[in-house]
Amino acid sequence: MLRLIPRKQTSAPGCATFLKISVACFIITNCILFYYLATRYQKPECVRIGTCRINGKPRTLPREKWGQTIYYNILYEHFLREHDEWRLSTSSDSYQIKYSNDLNCSSLRMFEKVRFVAAGYTKSTYKVRLNNQTLSLKTVNVEGHDINSCLLEEDRYLYDCFLIAASKLLKEIAILRSISHTNIVKVLGYCIPVDPDISDPRHTVAIFEEYGDPIDVIKLLQLSWEDRLKISLGLSRLLKHLSSFKEPIALNDFRRQQFIMIDGEPKLIDVDDIGLEEQRCHDKPCCSTQPSSNVSICVACIQNICHGYNEKLNILRTGRHFIKHILPHGVPMQLNSITNRIISAFQLASLDTDNIWKEMEELVITFKSGQYRTNSKIRYLKGYKEYKHRDVSSKFDYRCQLTVSGYGCMTSVFDAEEAAEICWGDSKCKAFVLTNITTWTGRRITRFKSGFGNLLHNNKTTLFLKL
């Protein structure tokens, strides 16, 4: 007879407890994993914008190399805090007065029509409009070479590198104001917030300067010789100014890109790499010019200083990058002698900046006064008939070597006699129009014509027809 044995039943409460524990463990584990993943790939806000370090470990860099140290050392040396921004102290401003109309941080919120111009290792430059005036705005180039190379160094972070780059702008403000000159760009204002924000372009370190056009060699050579003379004169005045300090200032990174043109005047805009001290010479008898120069100049070492080294270096570099290109071409024949003397002085540094400036001023005076003209017995003007308040149609314009524009034969003259001589020596010229427009030297602009046709009325001109 088959006997059935009853099955032992599992305890229901024990299974339920085990299931609850398993589910709870699963939920807790997933929460921990989710939190880990979320915090691992989501950086804190301050790290994202670069104002704090990624970890809280002690810095390995010595304090004097910290971005904050470099930045605030310059700040405390040249600036004073006024409310929420920093302004130049009187001792760091060559003007010795406080500008009431200086642009400041509030100006960063007012400008319009922003256009990017260029970006360098340290700075970005923009063309902006403010109060119906075109200005140049310089700010830190966060994506520039300086910051990127800084970030590759050990124990560096973005805001640290930003302050190091911004410190160069602080130096530029202080230097440009302390060495102000007609041929150095004018600082119209600046913004140095108490707490510069790397992510807010309206609350960062910035400089407002005069706006000018970059210098282009081809465009320089297309200018009239008179306009190129003005540039040469401006450069000689600048060199004289840089040599007037106790230790002459050296333009170490001397390139045409360091200058702009404003109203025909060359102006230095970049002072990042200028030298404020003369060359030191401990065990050398003299200081030699750099190998990039074709001329070897040796400045004597006296008491461990090569006095005059910076001055000669500036002369050689100005000659190499500017004077040899712009001064010789198109010079009036009678001015060749003094012009060649000046060019030689720039190429050999045979004169100091003061004497070069004097030679340049003499050249300008000779040109302005008409002293260079030979005392010819021929009176060319007798071969022309004069018509006051008359002009000639533009259809009689023609191209010539003397032209200062792309629309005909035009140049400046000392007087009508010089214009008559020029026209007499040109077979195409049948007439010339003397205008009342004067150049920077006071000479009058004259247009030469290949014919005349029906005469036009013009109160501002005098016409001379070749007989």
C-alpha angles and dihedrals in degrees: 000000000000115000120202117222112209116239118245109243123226118240109258097204092056094055092049092052092050091050093050092050091050093050092047092051090049093052094046092048092051092047091052091047092048092049091048093051093044095051093042096059100031113078121206115262094250091054091048093055093037101243098120139036124263093236136023097234118132113268117258094202116091112254094247089065096052115115090234092054095049093045098047094043089062091040095054092044098055109015142059126207116249114181108302099350143044125252132191116270116238092249091059095049117080091201089067091210133094113247112230091187097046113135112243142172093300087061090065088069095048109051123100142190095046116193126180112236109172145330127218136180092286111010141046118212126209135184110228139174120228127167091348090304128115112230140175116239120199123193137163113285100228090189095044131118095259095057095039093052090045091055090056090063120094118264095015129130133185101264090045090056091042091058091049090053092043090054088067089058090051089053091048092053093049095044097045091050094046096050098036116166140155090259095047118080113259120239105225094185145314144214123229108166120202088238109023113207115218092201097048116070089192092058105044141097108287142158128215113208141165112283120233142159122268115252115255120189094214091051090047091055090049090059121095116264088248091059091046088051088057090054091049091050091050091051092049090051090050092051091049090051094049089052093051094078123095088258110024114245117244123215095215096174095046110174135136087248088069090067138064133192121241118176091338094309123116112231129191110232106169121065099160094114104031118133116231095186135057119251114280119225118187105165101010127096090217145355117252126208119254119279091246088074118085089214123071111218122180118198114198118249111233120178090344093305129100099217111205096019095116091047094053092044091055091048094051094046093047090051093048098046101034124001100054089053102043111028107054100048115089096000113156108261094240090057096053095100099056091037092055089048091056094045090051091051090055094046096048101026085231092150131045121243094262093057093042088054091050091051090049092049089050090052091051093047091049091050095045095047096046091236090136092068116102118241095246118185088217115095102205093182090070088071093064137070116225124224116184118214092012133124141179130237118264090240087081093059117118137179121258139165092257096057119127094191140040094246106071146315107318136151142146123266136192092227144337091276091061090048090050091052092050092049092045091057093051115077091202094055115095099159143002133213118216109207130196090235111115131198127224089277093052094252118140124246112239129192120208120211135203091211141347117220114171110005119238128216117246124160091201100056143061120210126213118193120199110241 
